[in-house]
Amino acid sequence: MIEDALFEAEEKMDKAVEVAKENFAGIRTGRVNPGLFSKVMVDYYGAPTPLQQLASFQTPEARVMLVAPFDKGAMGAIESALRDSDLGANPSNDGNVIRIVMPELTEERRKEYIKLAHSQGEEAKVSIRHVRRHAKDQIDKLVKDGEVGEDEGTRAEKELDTLTKKHTETVDTLLKHKEAELSEV
């Protein structure tokens, strides 16, 4: 019973860390990467489709991304989705690929991105603490109902605290790394 609660809590905490990694990847740094485009949705024949499924990406230079659609008929839809996204990109189409030259990051924009990264990191840590609280309630209920002893309940809570600490430290490490990336000129 307790092992199940701890296992479930660890899985959910791992998922929270993965979501934090994905969110951090979506924050632009000085170098363009395909992760920036993970949230861009394209209206592909009436269905919203992630850009990642419709095109391949190449990075010939640090601030240039080439988007090569698998279906040339979707080029216009992809171009307008990129233009409408919050990336600040101005795509240009040469008939085969869409070239995106990302503007240089200003100091002000870097600070905004750092604030965004901090808020996303805090969201991840709140999610981890929420999972901890839920698992602790489960353990307390098991002890109260007499299904497990108090010693085992105490041991499980210590294990749960260790898990929580490990996962919040992982998020902090990811955040520090992202902040260093964003501060780099």
C-alpha positions as CSV (number, residue, x, y, z in Angstrom):
1,M,0.0,0.0,0.0
2,I,2.6,2.5,1.0
3,E,4.9,1.4,-1.8
4,D,2.1,2.1,-4.2
5,A,1.5,5.6,-2.9
6,L,5.3,6.4,-3.0
7,F,5.6,4.9,-6.5
8,E,2.7,6.9,-7.8
9,A,4.0,10.1,-6.1
10,E,7.5,9.5,-7.7
11,E,5.9,9.0,-11.2
12,K,3.9,12.2,-10.9
13,M,6.9,14.2,-9.6
14,D,8.9,12.9,-12.6
15,K,6.2,14.1,-14.9
16,A,6.2,17.5,-13.3
17,V,10.0,17.7,-13.9
18,E,9.5,16.6,-17.6
19,V,6.9,19.4,-18.0
20,A,9.3,21.9,-16.6
21,K,12.0,20.7,-19.0
22,E,9.6,21.1,-21.9
23,N,8.5,24.6,-20.8
24,F,12.2,25.6,-20.4
25,A,12.9,24.3,-23.9
26,G,10.2,26.5,-25.2
27,I,11.8,29.7,-23.8
28,R,14.1,31.2,-26.5
29,T,17.8,31.7,-25.8
30,G,20.4,33.2,-28.0
31,R,20.5,30.0,-30.2
32,V,17.4,28.8,-32.1
33,N,16.3,25.2,-31.4
34,P,13.3,23.2,-32.6
35,G,11.9,23.1,-29.1
36,L,10.9,26.8,-29.6
37,F,8.3,25.6,-32.1
38,S,6.8,22.8,-29.9
39,K,3.7,24.9,-29.0
40,V,3.0,26.2,-32.5
41,M,-0.2,24.8,-33.9
42,V,-0.9,24.8,-37.6
43,D,-4.4,24.7,-39.1
44,Y,-3.8,21.7,-41.3
45,Y,-6.8,20.9,-43.4
46,G,-9.1,22.1,-40.7
47,A,-7.4,20.3,-37.8
48,P,-5.0,22.0,-35.4
49,T,-1.8,20.1,-35.8
50,P,1.6,20.6,-34.0
51,L,4.2,22.1,-36.3
52,Q,6.7,19.3,-35.2
53,Q,4.5,16.8,-37.1
54,L,4.3,18.7,-40.3
55,A,7.9,19.7,-41.0
56,S,11.6,19.0,-40.3
57,F,13.9,21.6,-38.8
58,Q,17.5,22.6,-39.6
59,T,19.7,25.2,-37.9
60,P,22.4,26.5,-40.3
61,E,23.2,29.4,-38.1
62,A,22.6,30.3,-34.5
63,R,19.6,32.6,-35.2
64,V,18.3,31.0,-38.4
65,M,15.9,28.1,-38.5
66,L,14.9,26.4,-41.7
67,V,11.5,24.7,-41.7
68,A,10.9,22.2,-44.5
69,P,7.3,21.1,-44.7
70,F,6.7,17.4,-45.6
71,D,3.6,18.5,-47.5
72,K,4.3,21.6,-49.7
73,G,0.6,22.3,-49.8
74,A,0.8,23.2,-46.1
75,M,3.5,25.8,-46.5
76,G,1.1,28.8,-46.4
77,A,-0.6,27.5,-43.3
78,I,2.7,26.9,-41.6
79,E,4.0,30.3,-42.5
80,S,0.9,32.1,-41.2
81,A,1.0,30.0,-38.0
82,L,4.6,31.0,-37.4
83,R,3.8,34.6,-38.1
84,D,0.8,34.6,-35.7
85,S,2.8,32.8,-32.9
86,D,4.3,34.7,-30.0
87,L,7.8,34.0,-31.1
88,G,8.3,37.3,-32.8
89,A,9.4,35.6,-35.9
90,N,9.0,36.9,-39.5
91,P,9.1,33.8,-41.7
92,S,10.1,34.1,-45.4
93,N,9.1,31.4,-47.9
94,D,11.2,30.5,-50.9
95,G,8.9,27.8,-52.2
96,N,10.8,24.8,-50.7
97,V,11.6,25.9,-47.1
98,I,10.5,28.6,-44.7
99,R,13.4,30.6,-43.4
100,I,13.0,32.1,-39.9
101,V,15.6,34.7,-38.8
102,M,15.0,35.3,-35.1
103,P,15.8,38.8,-33.9
104,E,18.7,39.4,-31.5
105,L,17.6,39.2,-27.8
106,T,17.6,42.6,-26.1
107,E,18.5,42.8,-22.4
108,E,14.9,43.7,-21.5
109,R,13.7,40.6,-23.4
110,R,16.2,38.4,-21.7
111,K,15.0,39.6,-18.3
112,E,11.4,38.9,-19.3
113,Y,12.4,35.4,-20.3
114,I,14.2,34.9,-17.0
115,K,11.1,35.9,-15.1
116,L,9.0,33.5,-17.3
117,A,11.5,30.7,-16.5
118,H,11.3,31.5,-12.8
119,S,7.5,31.4,-12.8
120,Q,7.4,28.1,-14.8
121,G,10.0,26.6,-12.3
122,E,7.8,27.7,-9.4
123,E,4.8,26.1,-11.0
124,A,6.7,22.9,-11.3
125,K,7.7,23.0,-7.7
126,V,4.2,23.8,-6.6
127,S,3.0,20.8,-8.6
128,I,5.6,18.6,-6.9
129,R,4.6,19.8,-3.4
130,H,0.9,19.2,-4.3
131,V,1.8,15.6,-5.2
132,R,3.7,15.3,-1.9
133,R,0.7,16.5,0.0
134,H,-1.6,14.1,-1.7
135,A,0.7,11.1,-1.0
136,K,1.2,12.2,2.6
137,D,-2.6,12.3,3.0
138,Q,-2.8,8.7,1.6
139,I,-0.1,7.5,4.0
140,D,-1.8,9.2,7.0
141,K,-5.1,7.6,6.1
142,L,-3.4,4.1,5.9
143,V,-1.9,4.7,9.4
144,K,-5.1,6.0,10.8
145,D,-7.1,3.1,9.4
146,G,-4.6,0.7,11.0
147,E,-3.5,-0.9,7.7
148,V,0.1,0.0,8.4
149,G,2.0,0.8,11.6
150,E,3.1,4.2,12.7
151,D,6.8,3.4,12.3
152,E,6.2,2.4,8.7
153,G,4.2,5.5,8.1
154,T,7.0,7.7,9.5
155,R,9.5,5.9,7.3
156,A,7.4,6.4,4.3
157,E,7.0,10.1,5.0
158,K,10.8,10.5,5.3
159,E,11.1,8.7,2.0
160,L,8.5,11.0,0.5
161,D,10.3,14.1,1.8
162,T,13.5,12.8,0.2
163,L,11.7,12.3,-3.1
164,T,10.2,15.8,-2.9
165,K,13.6,17.3,-2.1
166,K,15.3,15.5,-5.0
167,H,12.7,16.6,-7.5
168,T,12.6,20.3,-6.4
169,E,16.4,20.4,-6.6
170,T,16.2,19.0,-10.1
171,V,13.9,21.8,-11.1
172,D,16.2,24.3,-9.4
173,T,19.1,22.9,-11.4
174,L,17.2,23.1,-14.6
175,L,16.2,26.7,-13.8
176,K,19.8,27.7,-13.0
177,H,20.9,26.2,-16.3
178,K,18.2,28.0,-18.3
179,E,19.0,31.3,-16.5
180,A,22.7,31.0,-17.4
181,E,21.7,30.3,-21.0
182,L,19.5,33.4,-21.1
183,S,22.1,35.6,-19.5
184,E,24.8,34.5,-22.0
185,V,25.2,37.2,-24.7
